[in-house]
Amino acid sequence: MKYEVFLTVRGEQEYDGGETDKIELTADGTLEDTADGWVLSYEQTEHSERTHTTILVGAQRVVLRRSGTLKSEMVFEEGKTHASVYVLPYGALTLAISTDTVHKKLSERGGLLEIRYRVAMDGRVQSKNSFKIQVRRKT
């Protein structure tokens, strides 16, 4: 079953030097109950750039896929590290994503997805990151 939802996405990055960067956005999206778990999907528009985000929330892992101006796939599995490729307009980057915690509580009414992870490049941690997605079903 697919549900229309309203999302609040909050993200935070803490860089190697202690500097932090926070973002918050709201978007309309969909939440779908599938045999493999939940699929959360939304579109992000910034200036003239458009990015479609799909998040597959399974029992053991969460996979975040972006397409459009920014293309990437990130795999979050608590206690594990996965390689991720970011394709940007000026080239591609390969990063290591190490997941510290995954908290997920989704139902047909909405819920919460929260992930804390570290990003490394060439074996060196570049940032500590977290994002929290609050999902509310539209009535």
KAVEN-V505995 format. One record per residue. N is the residue number from 0. RES is the residue in one small letter. PHI is phi in degrees with one decimal (NA if undefined). OMEGA is omega in whole degrees, -180 to 180 (* if undefined). BURIAL is I if it has 9 or more other C-alpha atoms within 8 Angstrom, else O. Layout:
((N/RES/PHI/OMEGA/BURIAL) (N/RES/PHI/OMEGA/BURIAL))
//
This chain:
((0/m/NA/-180/O) (1/k/-113.1/-177/O) (2/y/-122.0/173/I) (3/e/-80.0/-176/I) (4/v/-135.3/174/I) (5/f/-116.1/-175/I) (6/l/-116.7/168/I) (7/t/-119.9/-177/I) (8/v/-112.9/177/I) (9/r/-121.2/179/I) (10/g/-129.2/178/I) (11/e/-142.1/176/I) (12/q/-125.4/173/I) (13/e/-116.1/-175/I) (14/y/-83.4/-177/I) (15/d/-49.5/-178/O) (16/g/-84.3/179/O) (17/g/96.7/179/O) (18/e/-69.9/179/O) (19/t/-120.8/179/O) (20/d/-136.7/-179/O) (21/k/-123.0/174/O) (22/i/-132.7/172/O) (23/e/-145.6/177/O) (24/l/-143.9/175/O) (25/t/-121.5/-178/O) (26/a/-157.2/169/I) (27/d/-86.6/-180/I) (28/g/-161.2/177/I) (29/t/-130.6/175/I) (30/l/-128.3/-176/I) (31/e/-122.6/176/I) (32/d/-89.9/-180/I) (33/t/-123.1/178/O) (34/a/-63.6/-178/O) (35/d/-95.9/-178/O) (36/g/136.5/-178/I) (37/w/-105.9/174/I) (38/v/-122.3/179/I) (39/l/-108.7/-175/I) (40/s/-139.8/177/I) (41/y/-156.8/-180/I) (42/e/-113.6/180/I) (43/q/-119.0/179/I) (44/t/-119.0/178/O) (45/e/-133.2/-174/O) (46/h/57.2/179/O) (47/s/-103.8/-179/O) (48/e/-93.0/-178/O) (49/r/-129.2/178/I) (50/t/-132.1/176/I) (51/h/-100.6/-179/I) (52/t/-115.7/175/I) (53/t/-125.1/-180/I) (54/i/-121.0/179/I) (55/l/-98.3/-176/I) (56/v/-106.1/180/I) (57/g/-102.5/-178/I) (58/a/-66.9/-175/O) (59/q/-105.6/-175/O) (60/r/-146.9/175/I) (61/v/-122.1/179/I) (62/v/-118.0/179/I) (63/l/-108.5/179/I) (64/r/-119.2/176/I) (65/r/-120.7/175/I) (66/s/-137.7/-176/I) (67/g/117.7/180/I) (68/t/-59.8/177/I) (69/l/-110.8/178/I) (70/k/-119.5/178/I) (71/s/-161.5/171/I) (72/e/-140.7/179/I) (73/m/-121.8/178/I) (74/v/-110.2/180/I) (75/f/-114.5/178/I) (76/e/-140.2/-173/I) (77/e/-50.6/178/I) (78/g/80.6/-178/O) (79/k/-122.8/178/I) (80/t/-118.0/178/I) (81/h/-131.0/175/I) (82/a/-77.8/179/I) (83/s/-136.5/178/I) (84/v/-110.7/174/I) (85/y/-103.4/176/I) (86/v/-107.0/-178/I) (87/l/-109.1/-180/I) (88/p/-56.8/-177/O) (89/y/-106.5/177/O) (90/g/147.7/-178/O) (91/a/-118.0/178/O) (92/l/-125.1/172/O) (93/t/-108.0/-177/I) (94/l/-125.0/173/I) (95/a/-101.9/-180/I) (96/i/-108.4/179/I) (97/s/-107.6/-175/I) (98/t/-90.1/177/I) (99/d/-87.9/-180/I) (100/t/-141.1/173/I) (101/v/-130.2/176/I) (102/h/-121.6/-179/O) (103/k/-137.9/176/O) (104/k/-146.8/-178/O) (105/l/-120.4/175/I) (106/s/-148.9/180/O) (107/e/-64.2/178/O) (108/r/-89.2/-177/O) (109/g/125.4/177/I) (110/g/137.7/-172/I) (111/l/-143.2/171/I) (112/l/-132.4/-179/I) (113/e/-135.9/-178/I) (114/i/-133.7/174/I) (115/r/-119.0/-175/I) (116/y/-153.8/177/I) (117/r/-118.7/179/I) (118/v/-113.6/179/I) (119/a/-124.9/176/I) (120/m/-134.3/-177/I) (121/d/54.4/177/O) (122/g/79.3/-178/O) (123/r/-115.9/180/O) (124/v/-65.7/-180/I) (125/q/-95.0/-178/I) (126/s/-161.2/170/I) (127/k/-105.7/-172/I) (128/n/-130.2/171/I) (129/s/-151.6/169/I) (130/f/-141.3/-180/I) (131/k/-132.3/178/I) (132/i/-118.3/175/I) (133/q/-94.6/-176/I) (134/v/-115.3/177/I) (135/r/-125.4/179/I) (136/r/-70.9/176/I) (137/k/-77.2/-180/O) (138/t/-97.7/*/O))
//
